[in-house]
Amino acid sequence: MSRIVSFASGKGGVGKSTLAVNLAVLAAQAGHSVTFVDLDLGGADGHLLLGQLDVERGLAQFLAREAESLEEVAVPVERVPGLKLIMGAGETLRSANPSYATKNRLGRHLRRLRGDLVVVDVGAGCGYHALDFFLFGDERIVVSTPEPTAVMDVYKFVKLAAVRYVLSHFLARDALSVEVAGRNVQSLEEMVTIAQGVDATAAETVRELVDAFSVSLIVNQTRPGSRLDTFKLAAVVREFVGSHLRVVGEVPRDGAVAAAVSAMRPVALTSPHSPATLAMKLSLAHLMEAPSPRLAG
């Protein structure tokens, strides 16, 4: 079973997909067997960032049940041995609003993908589908820029993801779910307090879920003199997730990235020694430190 690393962001334009693609490339170059899965509903562009312009199958065929497994729609990436791509579905009625059953099926098949690592690129924003796809990850990474407005975007996304994570373990009509639905929950500790008012068993379950929830952070497009540094951003998020926030990298603003995107190739291939690529390699090394034999091997 592969280890799943999901990438999300509170809003678009922060370079999330570019980071996800390049970290997948770097992991494959390091000798890992990697599958990149584009779950950005309606805005899938991972195949373009990888220079794969003529992909004939992908997530759309899986969602339409024209393929029985995700393995059937995974295609090798040119120029990157060890890396496969599952292209996004594009904007269709079926892909834009997958049912609960469809999302469950997708999650099951993601875990069945062979190899060491599955990199999942989730759509930007705080919609239910983005949150649910983000929670598929064993390692969950939020990407942000160091701009002051990014604080609220990251905070809101992590807050909603955490609440969604806890509630996903309860039935929709469970007393806790009903109680939380009418509140603006401000912290995971508040979730525990609410659960204590429901019953002791619910409170114990929520406490265990809170202890298990974690998010990692990569700050992208950093530059000298940024008004908001990584530590300030991490501190704001930590108010909600406690000690479970892990900063795994800072990637500087780098013209080589924009040039690579324009050329529809990963910067890890076009400029392997650029500041951005070197920072991404360091981020990957931090991810490899996670307590997983598949990543640490």
C-alpha positions as CSV (number, residue, x, y, z in Angstrom):
1,M,0.0,0.0,0.0
2,S,1.4,3.4,-1.0
3,R,1.6,6.3,1.4
4,I,-0.7,9.2,0.3
5,V,0.5,12.8,0.5
6,S,-2.2,15.4,-0.2
7,F,-1.7,19.0,-1.2
8,A,-4.3,21.7,-0.7
9,S,-4.5,25.5,-0.3
10,G,-7.0,28.0,1.2
11,K,-7.1,29.8,-2.2
12,G,-5.7,29.6,-5.7
13,G,-2.6,31.2,-7.0
14,V,-0.2,30.1,-4.3
15,G,1.7,27.5,-6.5
16,K,0.2,24.4,-4.9
17,S,0.0,22.4,-8.1
18,T,3.5,23.4,-9.1
19,L,4.9,22.3,-5.8
20,A,3.0,19.0,-5.8
21,V,4.1,18.1,-9.3
22,N,7.8,19.0,-8.6
23,L,7.9,17.1,-5.3
24,A,6.4,14.0,-7.2
25,V,9.2,14.4,-9.8
26,L,11.9,14.8,-7.2
27,A,10.6,11.7,-5.2
28,A,10.8,9.6,-8.4
29,Q,14.3,10.9,-9.2
30,A,15.2,9.8,-5.7
31,G,14.3,6.2,-6.6
32,H,10.7,6.0,-5.3
33,S,7.8,4.6,-7.2
34,V,5.4,7.6,-7.4
35,T,1.9,8.2,-8.8
36,F,0.7,11.8,-9.2
37,V,-3.1,12.1,-9.0
38,D,-4.9,15.3,-10.1
39,L,-8.0,15.7,-8.0
40,D,-8.4,19.4,-8.7
41,L,-12.1,19.2,-9.9
42,G,-12.8,21.6,-12.7
43,G,-9.2,23.0,-12.8
44,A,-7.0,20.0,-13.5
45,D,-3.7,21.1,-15.0
46,G,-1.2,18.6,-13.6
47,H,-0.7,17.0,-16.9
48,L,0.2,20.3,-18.5
49,L,2.7,21.1,-15.8
50,L,4.3,17.7,-16.5
51,G,4.2,18.3,-20.3
52,Q,1.8,15.4,-20.9
53,L,-0.4,16.9,-23.6
54,D,-1.8,13.8,-25.3
55,V,-3.1,11.7,-22.3
56,E,-6.1,9.7,-23.5
57,R,-7.3,8.3,-20.2
58,G,-7.5,9.4,-16.6
59,L,-9.8,10.1,-13.7
60,A,-12.8,10.7,-16.0
61,Q,-12.8,7.1,-17.2
62,F,-12.6,5.9,-13.6
63,L,-15.5,8.1,-12.5
64,A,-17.6,6.9,-15.4
65,R,-16.8,3.3,-14.4
66,E,-15.1,2.7,-17.8
67,A,-12.1,1.6,-15.8
68,E,-12.3,-0.8,-12.8
69,S,-9.3,0.6,-11.0
70,L,-7.1,3.7,-10.9
71,E,-4.2,1.5,-11.9
72,E,-5.8,1.2,-15.3
73,V,-5.8,4.9,-16.0
74,A,-2.3,5.6,-14.6
75,V,0.2,6.5,-17.5
76,P,4.0,6.8,-17.3
77,V,5.4,10.3,-17.4
78,E,7.8,11.0,-20.1
79,R,11.3,11.9,-19.0
80,V,10.7,10.8,-15.4
81,P,11.2,7.1,-14.8
82,G,9.3,5.9,-11.8
83,L,6.5,8.5,-12.1
84,K,3.0,7.8,-13.3
85,L,0.2,10.3,-13.8
86,I,-3.6,10.0,-13.3
87,M,-4.9,13.0,-15.2
88,G,-7.8,15.0,-13.8
89,A,-11.3,14.6,-15.0
90,G,-11.9,18.2,-16.2
91,E,-15.1,20.1,-15.6
92,T,-18.1,17.8,-16.2
93,L,-21.3,17.3,-14.1
94,R,-20.0,13.9,-13.0
95,S,-16.6,15.2,-11.9
96,A,-17.7,18.6,-10.5
97,N,-20.1,17.0,-7.9
98,P,-19.1,13.4,-7.1
99,S,-21.5,11.6,-4.8
100,Y,-20.5,10.3,-1.3
101,A,-20.3,6.8,-2.7
102,T,-18.1,7.9,-5.6
103,K,-15.7,9.7,-3.1
104,N,-15.5,6.5,-1.0
105,R,-14.7,4.4,-4.0
106,L,-12.0,6.9,-5.1
107,G,-10.5,6.8,-1.6
108,R,-10.4,3.0,-1.5
109,H,-8.7,2.8,-4.9
110,L,-6.2,5.4,-4.0
111,R,-5.0,3.2,-1.2
112,R,-4.8,0.3,-3.6
113,L,-2.3,2.0,-6.0
114,R,1.0,0.2,-6.1
115,G,4.3,1.9,-5.3
116,D,5.8,3.9,-2.6
117,L,4.1,7.3,-2.8
118,V,0.8,8.8,-4.1
119,V,0.9,12.6,-4.5
120,V,-2.7,14.0,-4.6
121,D,-3.3,17.5,-5.8
122,V,-6.5,18.8,-4.3
123,G,-8.5,21.8,-5.7
124,A,-8.0,25.2,-4.0
125,G,-10.5,26.5,-1.5
126,C,-12.6,25.1,1.3
127,G,-15.3,23.2,-0.6
128,Y,-16.5,19.9,0.8
129,H,-14.8,17.9,-2.0
130,A,-11.5,19.6,-1.5
131,L,-11.7,19.0,2.2
132,D,-12.6,15.3,1.8
133,F,-9.9,14.7,-0.8
134,F,-7.3,16.5,1.4
135,L,-8.3,14.1,4.3
136,F,-7.4,11.1,2.1
137,G,-3.8,11.9,2.8
138,D,-1.6,10.1,5.3
139,E,0.5,13.3,5.2
140,R,-1.5,16.4,4.6
141,I,0.2,19.5,3.3
142,V,-1.2,23.0,3.1
143,V,0.5,25.4,0.7
144,S,0.5,29.1,1.3
145,T,2.4,32.3,0.4
146,P,3.8,34.6,3.1
147,E,1.3,37.3,2.4
148,P,-0.8,38.6,5.4
149,T,-4.1,37.5,3.7
150,A,-2.8,34.0,3.5
151,V,-3.1,33.7,7.3
152,M,-6.9,33.7,7.3
153,D,-7.0,31.4,4.2
154,V,-4.8,28.8,5.8
155,Y,-6.5,29.2,9.2
156,K,-9.9,28.8,7.7
157,F,-8.9,25.8,5.6
158,V,-7.2,23.9,8.5
159,K,-10.1,24.7,10.8
160,L,-12.7,23.3,8.4
161,A,-10.5,20.3,7.6
162,A,-10.1,19.5,11.2
163,V,-13.9,19.7,11.9
164,R,-14.6,17.7,8.8
165,Y,-12.1,15.1,9.9
166,V,-13.7,14.7,13.4
167,L,-17.3,14.7,12.1
168,S,-16.4,12.1,9.3
169,H,-16.2,9.6,12.1
170,F,-19.7,10.2,13.3
171,L,-23.1,9.7,11.5
172,A,-24.6,12.8,9.9
173,R,-27.6,12.6,12.3
174,D,-25.5,11.8,15.4
175,A,-26.0,14.1,18.3
176,L,-22.5,15.5,18.1
177,S,-22.9,16.3,14.3
178,V,-26.2,18.1,15.0
179,E,-24.7,20.1,17.9
180,V,-21.7,21.2,15.9
181,A,-23.7,22.1,12.8
182,G,-25.2,25.1,14.7
183,R,-21.9,26.5,15.9
184,N,-18.9,28.3,14.6
185,V,-16.2,26.0,16.2
186,Q,-13.1,28.0,16.9
187,S,-10.7,25.2,18.0
188,L,-10.3,21.5,18.3
189,E,-10.5,21.9,22.1
190,E,-13.9,23.4,21.6
191,M,-14.9,20.2,19.7
192,V,-13.9,18.2,22.8
193,T,-15.9,20.5,25.1
194,I,-19.0,20.1,22.8
195,A,-18.6,16.3,22.8
196,Q,-18.4,16.3,26.6
197,G,-21.8,17.9,26.6
198,V,-23.1,15.1,24.4
199,D,-21.8,12.0,26.2
200,A,-18.6,10.6,27.6
201,T,-18.0,8.1,24.8
202,A,-18.3,10.8,22.2
203,A,-15.8,13.0,24.1
204,E,-13.3,10.2,24.3
205,T,-13.6,9.5,20.6
206,V,-13.2,13.2,19.7
207,R,-10.1,13.5,22.0
208,E,-8.5,10.5,20.2
209,L,-9.3,12.1,16.8
210,V,-7.9,15.4,17.8
211,D,-4.7,13.8,18.9
212,A,-4.5,12.0,15.5
213,F,-5.1,15.1,13.3
214,S,-2.1,16.8,11.9
215,V,-1.2,19.2,9.1
216,S,2.1,20.2,7.5
217,L,2.9,23.5,5.9
218,I,5.0,24.6,3.0
219,V,5.3,28.4,2.4
220,N,5.8,29.2,-1.2
221,Q,7.2,32.2,-3.1
222,T,9.0,33.6,-0.1
223,R,11.3,36.6,-0.6
224,P,13.5,38.8,1.6
225,G,11.5,41.3,3.6
226,S,8.2,39.4,3.4
227,R,5.8,41.0,5.8
228,L,4.7,37.7,7.2
229,D,7.3,35.0,7.9
230,T,6.8,31.3,8.3
231,F,6.9,31.3,12.1
232,K,4.0,33.9,12.3
233,L,1.9,31.9,9.9
234,A,2.7,28.6,11.7
235,A,1.7,30.2,15.0
236,V,-1.7,31.3,13.7
237,V,-2.5,27.8,12.4
238,R,-1.1,26.2,15.6
239,E,-3.8,28.0,17.6
240,F,-6.2,25.6,16.1
241,V,-4.2,22.4,15.6
242,G,-2.0,22.6,18.7
243,S,1.4,21.0,18.4
244,H,0.5,19.0,15.3
245,L,1.6,21.6,12.7
246,R,4.9,20.7,11.0
247,V,6.6,23.2,8.8
248,V,8.3,21.1,6.0
249,G,9.6,23.8,3.8
250,E,10.0,27.4,2.5
251,V,10.4,27.8,-1.3
252,P,11.7,31.2,-2.5
253,R,10.2,33.2,-5.3
254,D,12.3,32.1,-8.4
255,G,12.0,33.1,-12.0
256,A,13.0,29.6,-13.0
257,V,9.6,28.4,-11.8
258,A,7.6,30.7,-14.0
259,A,9.9,29.9,-17.0
260,A,9.3,26.2,-16.4
261,V,5.5,26.6,-16.1
262,S,5.5,28.5,-19.4
263,A,7.5,25.7,-21.0
264,M,5.1,23.1,-19.5
265,R,7.8,21.3,-17.8
266,P,8.7,20.8,-14.1
267,V,11.3,23.2,-12.8
268,A,13.0,20.1,-11.2
269,L,13.9,19.1,-14.7
270,T,14.5,22.4,-16.4
271,S,16.5,24.0,-13.6
272,P,17.6,21.3,-11.1
273,H,20.0,23.6,-9.3
274,S,17.7,26.6,-9.1
275,P,16.9,28.0,-5.6
276,A,13.3,26.8,-5.8
277,T,14.3,23.3,-6.8
278,L,16.9,23.1,-4.1
279,A,14.3,24.2,-1.5
280,M,11.8,21.6,-2.8
281,K,14.5,18.9,-2.4
282,L,14.9,20.0,1.2
283,S,11.1,19.9,1.7
284,L,11.1,16.4,0.3
285,A,13.9,15.4,2.7
286,H,11.7,16.6,5.6
287,L,8.8,14.6,4.3
288,M,11.0,11.6,4.2
289,E,11.6,12.0,7.9
290,A,8.0,11.2,8.6
291,P,7.5,8.0,10.6
292,S,6.7,5.8,7.7
293,P,8.8,2.9,6.3
294,R,7.7,3.7,2.8
295,L,8.9,7.3,3.0
296,A,11.9,6.7,5.1
297,G,13.1,3.8,3.1
